[in-house]
């Protein structure tokens, strides 16, 4: 009875937190459109699908995957029939994504081991994931799919560690069909899977093919253009736009002022084109090194690796924004939540730091200060996670109380 009440209370809290985050959000900055090459606006394809215009859906596809677009389209279709505006359409679509995220968070919370104040910690992590400052900022930007993709990756790794390769492959495939960066979760999921790795990969590949292949068939040129130029904001033939929240801001070579939109900072187009392959290569190298160092990792270990590769991706992406850190955040929250002891220190510190960076510091308009503050948080966290993931001897062990040793019995010879 007590277990049922706790589970029901957490479910009610999840619905309340999701509803609060969705219905207090404005229309996401990246949601309305208009459609364009290299853009990730969800409204044009969702509206096309909701109106029954399948060809238009393919023509306006963003570089995000189709999974959450398909989830939101029926809700938008119903609200359009009722005459509701874009704000309610966006909020209800975001709520659908948040409820999926709530269900995935429930899978994670159920696996948390017995510990002191377990229920309070579960409730704390639940609210922090579904309605915390980073999720609210993500909805402000218009990307609820970022939370769904991050939690799909987390649950895929978790289920893989429990010997459920089919379900893990299903979730991993849905994650890749949500956002391309979910490819970084493939090796962590394989590393923690002790059997049937081929089945896991086969199921994931099948799901990706089922959801992504129609996008290519529907409009091959649009599909290739969006995926090849995803996250590369070219401002000219020689330069590409860079944000302050990455390591590349120090290499800014061009500054231009756009009326009504502030200042754009640029790096060379050649360097920008190099950054995404570098992020994938570093993430793969860290994952393979982890796998070699930890032949039989725990779920918490693999999720720490997942957090590391997601954070490295943010550091190496020239267009990193605040919401890009949400997959890292849910992965580190899951890793610390699965530990038997200890407070989720990195999770709380990261939530606080990212709020400060994306609100008070960003509000100053000082790009150099924003870059310095961001690196002051991101680089130490990256170093800490790297040491924990590649050096087994560096794992923190708690000292147990020393026990008194009995003196050896004296022996005599006759």
KERORO-923660 format. One record per atom (N, C-alpha, C): x negated, y negated, z; residue in one letter. Coordinates in steps of 0.1 Angstrom, whole numbers, plus 5000, padded with zeros to 4 digits. Atoms other than C-alpha are relative to their C-alpha. Layout:
<nodes>
XYZA;...
</nodes>
This chain:
<nodes>
499250125000X;500050005000X;499149875000X;500950114999X;497249765010X;499349984986X;500750015013X;495449844977X;500949954990X;499150065010X;498549774957X;500249865001X;499850144997X;499049444974X;498849924995X;501250075005X;495449344967X;500049994985X;500150005015X;495649444931X;501149904994X;499050105005X;498949254926X;499749865003X;500450144996X;497548944944X;499049954990X;501050045009X;494548944921X;500649984986X;499450025013X;496748984890X;500849875000X;499350135000X;498948694901X;499149885000X;501150115001X;495848484907X;499549984986X;500650005013X;494548574873X;501049924990X;499050075008X;497848464856X;500149855003X;499950144995X;497948144877X;498849924995X;501250075004X;494348054869X;499949984985X;500050015014X;494748124832X;501049894995X;499050105004X;497947914830X;499549865004X;500550144996X;496347624849X;499049964990X;501050045009X;493347624826X;500649974986X;499450025013X;495447654794X;500949874999X;499050105001X;498147404802X;499549865006X;500650134997X;495847134816X;499049954990X;501050035010X;493647134785X;500649914989X;499650075011X;493946874758X;499850084987X;500349935013X;493846974721X;498550014999X;501549985001X;490347124716X;499449914990X;500750095010X;487946884699X;499750074987X;500349935012X;487047154674X;501150084994X;498849925004X;490547294670X;500749954987X;499150045011X;492447074645X;499550014986X;500550005014X;490147064615X;499749864996X;499649925011X;490146974587X;499050114997X;500949895003X;488547284572X;498949944991X;501250045007X;485047244558X;499050115001X;501149905000X;481947454550X;499149975013X;500950024989X;479847514581X;500849965013X;499250054989X;482747424604X;500750135007X;499449894993X;484447644631X;501349955006X;498750054996X;487847484633X;501150114998X;499149885000X;490547744642X;501449964995X;498650035004X;493747554634X;500450024986X;499649975014X;493647564596X;500350144997X;499649865003X;493447944593X;501250055008X;498849954992X;495848004622X;501349954995X;498750065006X;498447764607X;500350074987X;499749935013X;498047934573X;500650145003X;499549864997X;498548284588X;501449995006X;498750024994X;501448154609X;501149974990X;499150045011X;503048014578X;500250114989X;499949895010X;502648344559X;499149984987X;500950035012X;499948194535X;498750085001X;501249914998X;497448484534X;498849954992X;501150055008X;495348344506X;499449885006X;500550124993X;495048014524X;499350035013X;500749964988X;494048194556X;498550044996X;501349965003X;491048344538X;499249884995X;500750125006X;490148014520X;499649905011X;500350104990X;490047824553X;499350075012X;500649924989X;488248094574X;498849925006X;501250064994X;485747944599X;499050115002X;501049894999X;482548124608X;500250085013X;499649914989X;484148264640X;500750124994X;499449885005X;485448614636X;501549995000X;498550015001X;489148694629X;500750055012X;499249934990X;490048874661X;500949905008X;499150094992X;491248574682X;500949924991X;499150075009X;492648404651X;501350094999X;498849915001X;494948714647X;500850005013X;499350004987X;495848704684X;500949875002X;499350134998X;496948334683X;501049974990X;499150035011X;498748334650X;501550025003X;498649984997X;502048494662X;500649905009X;499550104990X;502348254691X;500249864993X;499950135007X;501647954669X;501250004990X;498949995009X;504248084644X;501349985007X;498850014992X;506948104671X;500249855004X;499950144995X;506147754685X;500349914988X;499750095011X;506247604650X;501550024996X;498649995003X;509747754644X;500849925010X;499250074989X;510847594677X;499749854999X;500350145002X;509447254664X;499049945010X;501050054990X;506647224690X;498849944992X;501150075006X;503647004683X;498750085002X;501349935000X;499947094680X;499550035014X;500549984986X;499147044717X;500550135006X;499549884994X;501547314728X;499650134992X;500549895008X;500447544699X;498650045005X;501449974996X;496847514710X;500050065014X;500049954986X;497647564747X;500650145001X;499549865000X;499747874741X;499050104994X;501049925006X;497148014718X;498850035010X;501049994990X;494547944745X;500450095011X;499549914989X;496748114771X;499950154996X;500149865004X;496848434750X;498650055001X;501449964998X;493048434749X;499650025014X;500350004986X;492848364786X;500650135007X;499449884995X;495248654794X;499250124996X;500849885004X;493148894774X;498749995008X;501150014991X;490148754793X;500350055014X;499749964986X;491948814826X;500150155001X;499949865000X;492649174817X;498550065000X;501449955000X;488949224809X;499349975013X;500650034987X;487949054841X;500550105010X;499449904991X;490249294859X;499250135000X;500949885001X;488149584845X;498749985007X;501250024993X;485049424858X;500250005016X;499850014986X;486449344893X;500350145006X;499749874995X;487649704897X;498850085002X;501349934999X;484049824893X;499149955011X;500850064989X;482749604921X;499950105012X;500149914989X;481349824949X;500549955013X;499650054986X;482549814985X;499049925006X;501050094993X;480949535004X;500849915009X;499350104991X;481849275030X;500649894992X;499350105007X;484349025019X;500250024985X;499849965014X;484949214987X;501249934993X;498850065006X;488449074981X;499849854997X;500250145002X;487348714986X;499049984989X;501050015011X;484348764963X;500750024986X;499349975013X;486648914936X;500949884996X;499250115003X;489048624939X;499249884996X;500950115003X;486148374938X;499550014985X;500549985014X;484648524906X;501149994990X;498950005009X;488048564890X;500449854996X;499750145002X;488848194894X;498949934993X;501150075006X;485348084884X;499950044985X;500049965014X;485548284852X;501149954992X;498950045008X;489048204841X;500449855001X;499650144998X;489447844854X;498949925005X;501150084995X;485947734864X;499649894991X;500450115008X;484247424851X;499550034986X;500549975013X;482547594822X;501250054991X;498849965008X;485847754810X;500849884996X;499250125002X;487647424813X;499349924989X;500850085010X;484847254792X;500150074987X;499849935012X;485147534767X;501349984993X;498750035006X;488847474762X;500149864995X;500050145005X;488147104759X;499449994986X;500750005013X;485847184730X;500950084989X;499149935009X;488547414715X;499650144996X;500649875003X;486847754717X;500350105011X;499749904990X;488747994740X;499550144996X;500649885005X;487348274718X;498650035006X;501449984994X;483948224735X;500150085013X;499949924988X;485248354768X;500450144997X;499649865004X;486948654751X;498850084995X;501149935005X;483848744732X;499050045011X;500949974989X;481648714763X;500550125009X;499449904991X;483948934784X;500150144993X;500049875008X;484249194756X;498650065000X;501449954999X;480449224756X;499750065014X;500249964986X;480349254794X;500750145002X;499249884997X;483049524795X;499550124991X;500649905008X;481449714766X;498850065007X;501249954993X;478149734785X;500550085013X;499549934988X;480049834817X;500650144997X;499449875004X;482050114800X;499050094994X;501149925005X;478950234782X;499250075011X;500749944988X;477250284816X;500850115007X;499249904994X;480150494827X;500350124991X;499949895009X;479850734798X;501350004992X;498850015008X;482850604778X;499649934987X;500550065012X;481250544744X;501149954990X;499050045009X;484450524724X;500649875004X;499450134996X;486050244745X;498949894999X;501150105001X;482650074747X;499849954986X;500250045014X;482250084710X;501249924994X;498850085004X;485849954705X;499849855005X;500250134995X;485149654727X;498849934994X;501250065007X;481749594712X;500449954986X;499650045014X;483249594677X;500949885000X;499250114999X;485949354688X;499249875004X;500950114997X;483249124703X;499349954988X;500750055012X;481349114671X;501049944990X;499050065009X;484549044652X;500649875006X;499650124994X;485048754676X;499049894997X;501150095002X;481648584674X;498850084996X;501249935005X;478448674656X;498950035010X;501049994990X;476248624686X;500250135009X;499849874993X;477848944701X;499150114995X;501049915005X;475249134680X;498950025011X;501149994990X;472849064709X;500450105011X;499649914990X;474949294731X;499850154996X;500049865005X;474349604709X;498950085008X;501149934993X;470949704724X;500350025015X;499749984985X;471949644761X;501150115001X;499049904998X;475049864755X;499450144997X;500649885003X;472950134739X;499050055011X;501049974990X;470250114766X;500750065012X;499449954988X;472750184794X;500950124997X;499249895003X;474550454775X;499150135000X;500949884998X;473050794785X;500450114990X;499749895010X;474851004758X;501049944990X;499150045011X;476850964725X;499849864995X;500350135005X;475050654714X;500549994985X;499550015014X;475850744678X;501549984999X;498550025000X;479550764685X;500349855004X;499850144997X;479350424702X;499849914988X;500350095012X;477750264672X;501050024989X;499149975011X;480050444648X;501449935002X;498750074997X;483250314666X;499849854998X;500150145001X;481849964668X;499949954986X;500250035015X;480849964631X;501450014993X;498749985006X;484350094622X;500949885003X;499150114996X;486149824642X;499649874993X;500550125007X;483949544627X;500450014985X;499649985014X;484549684592X;501549974998X;498650025001X;488249694598X;500549865000X;499550144998X;488549334609X;499249904991X;500850105007X;485749164590X;500050024985X;500049985015X;485849334556X;501149934993X;498950075007X;489249184547X;499649854998X;500450145002X;487748834553X;499049984988X;500950005011X;485048914528X;500750024987X;499249975012X;487449064503X;500949894996X;499050105003X;489948784506X;499349884994X;500750115006X;487348514497X;498550025002X;501449974998X;483748634493X;499149885001X;500950125000X;482148294485X;500249925013X;499850074987X;483748134516X;499450085011X;500549924990X;482848424538X;498549995001X;501550015001X;479148424527X;499549865004X;500450144997X;478948044529X;500149975015X;499850024985X;480348034565X;499050075008X;500949924992X;478248314578X;498549974998X;501450035002X;474948214562X;499749865006X;500250134995X;475347854574X;500649975014X;499450024987X;476847914608X;499149945010X;500850074990X;475547674634X;498849924994X;501150085006X;473247484609X;500649874995X;499450135004X;474447124608X;499049924992X;501050085008X;472446974579X;500549864998X;499650145001X;472446594579X;499449944987X;500750045012X;470446574546X;499250114995X;500849895006X;468046764524X;498850035009X;501249984993X;465146724548X;500250025015X;499750004986X;466746714583X;501250085004X;498849934995X;469246904604X;500249945014X;499650054987X;471146784635X;499650095011X;500449924988X;469846894669X;500749935012X;499450054988X;471546854703X;498950005011X;501150014990X;469546774735X;499950125009X;500049894990X;470347104753X;499350124993X;500849895005X;467647324738X;498549965000X;501450034999X;463847344735X;499649924987X;500450065012X;463847194700X;500149845000X;499750145000X;464946844710X;498649925001X;501350075000X;461246754717X;499449984987X;500650015014X;460546804680X;500849914991X;499250095008X;463046534669X;499149924991X;500850085010X;461746374637X;500949894994X;499250095006X;464746174626X;501249965009X;498950054992X;467345954643X;500949924991X;499150085008X;470445824626X;501349975009X;498850054993X;473445624640X;501250024991X;498849985008X;476845734628X;501149925007X;499050094994X;479545464633X;501150085006X;498949944993X;482145574659X;499650145006X;500349874995X;480245894667X;498750005008X;501250004993X;477145784684X;498750024992X;501349985006X;473545884676X;499850154997X;500349875004X;472546194657X;498550015001X;501549974999X;469046344664X;499850124990X;500249905010X;467446554637X;498650065001X;501249935002X;464746814632X;499950044986X;500249965014X;463246934599X;501050124997X;499149895005X;465647164579X;499250135000X;500749874999X;462847424577X;499950055014X;500149954986X;462447444615X;501450055004X;498749964996X;466247454619X;500450144994X;499749875006X;466547754595X;499250115006X;500849904993X;463847934615X;500550045013X;499649984986X;465647904648X;500950125003X;499049884998X;468448164644X;499350134999X;500849875000X;466148444632X;499150025012X;500849994988X;463848364661X;500850045012X;499249964989X;466648384686X;500450155000X;499749865001X;467648724673X;498850095002X;501249924998X;464048844672X;499650015015X;500450004986X;463348734708X;501050085008X;499049924993X;466648884720X;499850154998X;500349865003X;465849214703X;498750055007X;501349964994X;462249214716X;500250025016X;499749994986X;463449154752X;500850125004X;499149884998X;466149424749X;499250134999X;500849885002X;463649684736X;499050025011X;500950004989X;461149594763X;500650055012X;499249954989X;463749634789X;500350145000X;499649865002X;464849964775X;498850095003X;501249924997X;461250094777X;499750005015X;500350014986X;460749964812X;501050075009X;498949944992X;464150094825X;500750114991X;499449905008X;464850424808X;501550045004X;498749974996X;467950474829X;500549885009X;499650124992X;469250124839X;501450025005X;498650014995X;472250054860X;500849904992X;499250105007X;475149854847X;499649865004X;500450144996X;474049554868X;498749964993X;501350035007X;470549574853X;500349964985X;499750025014X;471949594817X;500749874998X;499350125001X;474249304824X;499149885003X;501050114998X;471349094837X;499249984987X;500750025013X;469549164804X;500949934990X;499050065008X;472749064786X;500049855002X;500050144996X;472748734805X;498749934995X;501350055005X;469048684796X;500149974985X;500150035015X;469448724758X;501049904996X;499150115003X;472548504758X;499449865004X;500650124997X;470648234776X;498949964991X;501150035010X;467648264753X;500649954987X;499350055012X;470048224724X;500349855001X;499750144999X;471147894738X;498849915000X;501350085000X;467547774744X;499549984986X;500650005014X;466647854708X;500949964989X;499050055010X;469747724691X;499949854999X;500150155001X;469247364678X;501449935002X;498750064998X;473047304681X;500750055013X;499449954988X;473647434716X;500849895007X;499150084993X;476547284734X;500450075013X;499749954987X;477947334769X;500750144999X;499149885001X;480547604759X;499250124995X;500849885005X;477847824743X;499450085012X;500649934989X;476647914778X;501050095007X;499049924993X;479948084788X;499750154999X;500349855000X;478848434776X;498950035010X;501049984990X;475648394797X;500650005014X;499450024987X;477748284826X;500850125005X;499249894996X;480148574826X;499250125002X;500949884999X;477348824821X;499249995013X;500750014988X;475348694851X;501050015012X;499049984990X;478548674872X;500350155002X;499749864999X;479249034863X;498850085006X;501249944995X;475649144871X;500049995015X;500150024986X;475648984905X;501250055008X;498849954993X;479249094913X;499950155002X;500149854999X;478249464907X;498950045010X;501049964990X;475349444932X;500750035014X;499449964987X;476149604966X;499849895011X;500350104990X;474649314986X;499749874994X;500450135005X;473948954983X;501149914995X;499150105005X;475748634974X;499649974985X;500350035014X;476048554936X;499349864998X;500750124999X;473448284939X;499849944986X;500350065014X;472448244902X;501349964994X;498750035006X;476148244892X;500449865005X;499550124994X;477047964916X;499149884996X;500950115004X;473847754909X;500249974985X;499850035015X;474447794871X;501349924998X;498850075002X;478047684874X;499949855004X;500250144995X;477047374894X;499149924991X;500950075008X;474147294872X;500649964986X;499350035013X;476147324839X;501049895001X;499050114998X;478847104854X;499349875000X;500850134999X;476346834863X;499549964987X;500650035013X;474646854829X;501149954990X;499050035010X;477946844809X;500949895004X;499150114996X;479646574829X;499249875005X;500750134996X;477646314850X;498849974991X;501250035008X;474346354830X;500449974986X;499650025014X;476046374796X;500749864999X;499350135001X;478146064805X;499149885000X;500950115000X;475045854809X;499649964985X;500450025014X;474445884771X;498550004998X;501450005002X;470745924777X;499650154996X;500349875005X;469746214755X;498750065006X;501249954994X;466246244769X;500250055014X;499749964986X;467546264805X;500850134999X;499249885002X;470046524793X;499150124997X;500949895004X;467346734777X;499150045012X;500849974988X;465046714808X;500750075011X;499249944989X;467846804832X;500350144996X;499649875005X;468947094810X;498850105001X;501149925000X;465447234807X;499550035015X;500449984986X;464847194845X;500850115006X;499149894996X;467747434850X;499750134992X;500049895009X;467447664820X;498750085000X;501349935001X;463647744819X;499750085013X;500249914988X;463347864856X;501050125000X;499049895000X;466548074852X;499550114990X;500549915010X;465148224820X;498850085005X;501349944995X;461748294836X;500450115011X;499649914989X;463448454867X;500650134994X;499449885006X;465648684845X;499150084992X;501049935008X;462748774823X;499250095009X;500849924991X;460648884852X;500850125006X;499249904994X;463549084867X;500350114989X;499649905010X;464249254833X;498950084994X;501149935007X;460749344821X;499050055010X;501049954990X;458849414853X;500750075011X;499349924989X;460349694874X;499549985014X;500650024986X;457949624903X;500549875006X;499650134995X;459349274906X;501550005005X;498649994994X;462849394916X;500049985015X;499950044986X;463849254949X;500550125008X;499649894991X;463949524976X;500249955014X;499850044986X;465349475010X;499350095009X;500749924990X;463249585039X;500950065010X;499249944991X;464749835061X;499350005014X;500650014987X;464249825099X;499050125002X;501049904997X;461150015109X;500550105010X;499649904990X;461750335127X;498850055007X;501149964991X;459650455155X;499550144995X;500549875004X;457450735145X;499650085013X;500449924989X;457051025169X;498550045000X;501449974999X;453551095181X;499950154997X;500249855003X;452251435168X;499750075013X;500249914988X;452351715193X;498650045000X;501349964998X;449051795207X;499950165000X;500249855001X;447752145199X;498750045007X;501249954994X;445252355217X;499750134995X;500449865004X;443252655207X;499650085012X;500449914989X;442852945230X;498550044999X;
</nodes>
